[in-house]
């Protein structure tokens, strides 16, 4: 009688999460179009403004972790920096490679598929790390801590982390402005994320993240501190300016655009008013 037992490896929860993220951005959502409407252009303008505020002098080594098709990678490269773009979604990397072939595109130092939990870069090799995506796609705090520890590992002493997160009440405010709170399923989703920070099970047909973590500002700061990074400031990327009526049309009017940006800047130190938060961290040792 054969008594040999076959030992099976336990499932890897991170593998399931990776598959979910890749499937979402491959089949359900085109990230390359997200910054094209009024809200997206507002976010891009303000994000570039804030990036410029904290960029080291050229020629710095910068890692854009979760940088999708490279909008901000190419922006920083055009300013004279050596930028490495990393994203977990192969489709995003294909889009970035296509963007890199466009006439006049500034060259990137590298473009590759990779995971924020295990950065393929040497210790103390980067002057700045920018993280778009990992801190809201990684729903478990232990995984977010690992991503932040990886950022700290690759940063040089004195290096800067720009960590972007989604604010806790973004979904609730969006639902109010669009009338989605009258949908019982949407309302249940919002109730869960307001209480816990966790987005799960969005209603059928909702064009949103299938699962995510939405931060309170103090929570985001504590996560950086827990990973050994000093958090110097928390900023609202767009403030409440995203709520202006008919933002698409208003953005095309130079005078109105000026007022929108003035308001975003005025209230940037109230991060809960913005759907996206920037935490600025530093590696002191």
Steps between C-alpha positions, in 0.01 A plus 500: 500500500642835399492731801694784338323830548516785255568826678334802342618856549252732674340758273684828467252780584731756341486303173121527504521873560750544217272308266205718601693821438633382164156381390334828600740717302524261208132423445281748690674836515733694270729700727650682201177701459453594866677835482325623186179659637471812716555319828792306357664812361456675835660203677786484251571874522503496879699177521769635270507821705549305823758266348702802386486642852679197645727390214872492579736681263575323172639252426319299767413130491124466540286186525140539383335202668152427368544767234267338242570633150761741627329840491701623798810300409531685170423830675791448742732369229436815297628698799834320478461203734581130461158343548427129538135408438360191670144367488338168581267509197659383173249706298624816672860417418406437136331841492808662657727338243274628223510848655880481514510444123308821428705776334649733757431275798774540762681171561435304818777313678288182504144380446403167652232286657560473873348481845511770768544223760836397352663785312768385252744771604806504723509635853550878527490546121226763459468867590119492482228238491151587382215261573171527313273204556668265748366667813138469393519175306670319789204450731690341791709731715779240518535515122498879497770492766707265286467735202608794715792299641607427143484870420713574803750228406567638153512865610832661577534671839319832466292366213134592454185290465190642332221265609153550352185359661124532458328686782245319715194698392570530127243236405235647725542852361506372144185299566325807635585713197391231254189382683647152544417487870139423406623163371478265805803298385713810453390634836596173670843517339546858622387412854769232515781715366415799720506279809799284410687661209446185295318505165355164400228365272410808294158487333472325167594737221679750724820622335709492814770305676384147591677529835710772655604670822406864557709688755444751773787752496628405846486133404712563192755692702516223759564240230800695374630547853450129575724418204771729635431795270451849639175650369556872459172609343158378383336682212173481313588471132194679360317611814123551454557659158388176335143583610465811282189475280564381144872460558567383143376827354645716779847356446503619138440861612839652600346740752293229668796261494706759686239524775470121523875466547509784750240322712684167475819668618327698775352187659779251434574477873152357562562157341161350584340750261687335213433156352876441479759561772874546465724403790857624476745277684874493542766245588713656768736209562 
